[in-house]
Amino acid sequence: MTVRTAPALPVTDDQRAELTRIAGSSTLPHRKVVRAKALLWAADGVANREIARRSGVDSDAVRRWRNRFTQTGVAGVGVIAKGRGRKPRLAEGTVAEVVRVTQHERPADGATHWTMRSLARRFGIGKDAVARIWSDHYLKPWKVDTFKISNDPRFEEKLVDVVGLYMDPPERAVVFIFYEKTQCQALDRTQPSLPMRPGRAGTMTHDYKRHGTTDLFAALNVATGEVVTHCRKGHTAADVLRFFKIIDRRVPRCLEREPPRVQWRLGSPASGGWAGSL
């Protein structure tokens, strides 16, 4: 009994090189890699039945791969034919509606934003489908970026002033830029805390009391690491000028030359700030 086998698949040197590249890829779709390996075996004269066994498919699938390669070449390897493949499970318009509701509506239960599960219940789809839609459209309803638009009528003027100091500082000028640190308060617990012991964590009361606030001015000498500090009850222009005088007294006189014009700013344009010169 003679077993008939298909002839070796004719491929050019360029096609073989491209099929070899696809077959060895670790990033291309799995179906594309499997079919490229099958076509290389077919080009080497391996029987269709053996190729099917190695690829985990039936012989008819191997024959279809060979026929498509003959018609379309390497460009058709692993490409899903029109009308085949997994059909979309979401009704037409569902994706657009999910995007619209995510952006412009809030849940009826008063929640601040939609979750994957709440939106999935709204449309009767799976939470993973909602996750894919959000990912495809770069939506993150749980994330909120804060902003503040200044109502200072001189905001634009101050903004230009600050940016100008960075972009085009005056000749022989020393520019001081002040940045406000996030608030720190002198807080204490209403009752003494118990220290940590083996088998027991440290304790503290849930409530606290304030011991007041203060304004800490600090300047760093980047050359020596020296820090000059001064505490005041406020941060007005007079307070800043007083701190400048303290810095001036701490600077060795041997470093003085022709007194430069000093321009300074306290705070930020959004918070109003103060500006002046020495």
N, C-alpha and C positions, 0 to 999 in steps of 0.2 A: 504494500500500500504506500503510495507516494503522498507526502504531505506538501501541499502547495504553500509557498511563502511569497509575500510581496517582495518585489525587487527593492534594492536599496534606494532610499529617497535621494533624488539628485539635489545637491546644494552647492552653491558657489563658495569660494574661499571667504568672501566677505560675509556671506550668510552664516557660514559655520562659526566665524569669529564672533558675530553678534549673538548667535544662539548660545555659544559658550559663555559669553558675558552674562546673558540673562540667566542661564542655568546656575551660575555661581553667585548670583546676587542674594543678599540677605535683607534687602529693603523692598524689592518688587513684590507684587501680589503673588501668593502661593501658586495660584492656578497658572500664572505666566511662567514661573520657574519650572513647574512640573511638565508643562507642555514643551518647553524648550529642551528639557532633558529627553523627553520622549522622541522629539524630532531628531536629536543628535543620535540616539540609538537607531532610529529608522535610517538615518544616513549611513550608519555603519553596517546596515544589513541585518539588524536584529529583527526577528519575526514579530508581527503585530501582537500575537498572543503573549509572547514573553514581555513585550513592552507594556501590555495591559497589566500583566501580573506585577511588574515592577512599579507601575504608576498607581495601582489600586483602582483601575477602571476596567471596563469591558473592551473587547476587541473593536466593537463598532465605534467607540469613542476615539480610539487610535486612528481608525480609518478616516473619521471626520477631520481630525487634526491634520493628517497628511494631505487630504484634499484641499483644506483651507490654505495650508502652506503653499501648495502648488498654485493656488489662485491669487493669494494676496502677499505671499512672501513673509518676511519677518514681521512686517507691520501688523499682521493679523494674529500673531501669537498671543494667546490669552485674552483677546478682545471678545467681550460678550456680544453676540449677535443681537440685532434689533428685535425686540419682542420676546427675548429670552431673559433668563436671570430672575432674580427675586423681584417680585412686584411690590410697589409701594403700598404700605398698609394704612397710611393716613389718607383720609378723604381729601379731595381737591379743595384747596383753600384753607386747610387746617393750619398749615405752617404760618401763613400770613396772619391768620386770626390769633394764633398763639403769640406771635410777635406783637401784634397790636394791643392785645389785652395786657401783656407784660409791661408795655411801655406807658399805657394811658389809663389803665383801670386798677382798682385796688380790690382785694377780697371783700365780700359782703360781711364777713365776721369782724371787720374792723382791724385786721392785721395790717401792718405797715407795708408789706410787700408779699408777692406770691412766692410760695415754695414749689418745688418740683411736684410734690404730692398734691398740694391744693390745686394747682393748675391742671394736673392730670385728671383729678376728679371733675373739674369744671368741664373738660372736653371729652371725658371718657376715654382717655388714652393712657399709655403707660408712662411712669415717671422717667424712664430712660429715654423715651421719645422726646419729652420736654427738655431733658438735659442735652440731647443732641441738637435740638432747635436753638437753645440758648447758646450752646458752644458755637454753632455755625454762624450765628448772628452777633456774637461777642456781647451777649447780654449777661449782666450780673446784678439781678435785682436786689440781692442782699448787701450790695456795696453802695455806699453813699459818699460822695466827695463834697466837702463843705466849702463855702465861699462867702465872701463879704464884700459888698460894693460900698465904698465910702460915700457918705453924704456930705463930706467936707467940700464947700464951694471952691476951695483953693487946692483940691486934690491934684488936678492936672498940673498946676504950677509947681507943687511940691514934688510930684513925680518926675517932672522934667529936671528939677534941681538935683534930685538924688542921682538919677541916671547920668546927668551931665558930669557930676563929680567922678563917676566911674569912667565914663567915656572920654572926657576931656578935662582933667583937673587943671586948675590954675597953675601957672608957673611958680615954682618954689613954694608950693602950698603943702601943708600937712593936713590931711583929711581924716577926721575921726568919724567912724560909723558906729552907732550904738544899736545893738540888737537886744530886744527885751526877751528875757528868759521866761519860760512858762512859770506860772505862779507857784510859789512855795510858801506854805504857811507853817507857823510854829504851833503844831498840834500836840496834844497830850491826851492820854486816856483818862477817863473819869475816876478810875480806881487803879491801884497798883496791879501790875501784871505778875503772874507767877512764872518762874523760870522753867526751862525745859528740864525734864528728868528722864531717866531710862524708862521707857514704856509710856511716857506722857509728853505730849507736845507742849510748847509754851502757850500761855493764854494771854488774852487781852479783851477788854470790854468792847462791845460793838459800837458804843458811842464815844465821842471825844469832845474836848473843849479847846477853844482857840486861845492862844496867848498873844494875839496881835500880829501885825505885819510890819515889815521894814523894807526899805529900799537899799539894796546892796550895790554899790558901784565897785567895779573891779577892772583893772588894767593889767595886761600881761606884757612883760618885756620879753619878746621872743628871742632876744640875743642871750639873755642871762637866765631866763626862767623866773625872774622876780615878779611877784604879783602885788600890786598896790590896791588896797581895799579901803572903802569908806562907807559907813552906814548913815542914811538920812531918813527923815520921816516922809519925804516926798521926792519927786524927781522933776522938779521944775527947772527952768533955765538957770535960776540962781544956784540950785543944787549942783547942776552940772558944772557951772563955772567954778564953784568951790572945789569940786573934785579935780578940775584941771589945775587949779593952783596947788593942790596937794601933789599932783604928779610933777608939776614944775619944781617944787621944792625937793623932790626925790631925785631929780635928774642932776648928775654932776655938772658943775659949772664949766668944767673943762670941755664938755661936749657942746657948749653954746657957741654959735656963730651969729651971723646977722639974723635977727629975729624974723622968722618966716611968718607969713600970714596964715592963720589957722582957721579953717572952716570946719564946722562940726554939725552933727545932726543927732538928735536924740529921738528914739522911737522909730516908727515907720510911717510912710505916707498914709497908709490906711488908718492909722490911729491918730493922725493929726501931726504929732511930733513937734519939735522945736528946732529952729535953725538960727545960726548966728555966726559971728566971727570974732577972733581974738587978735 
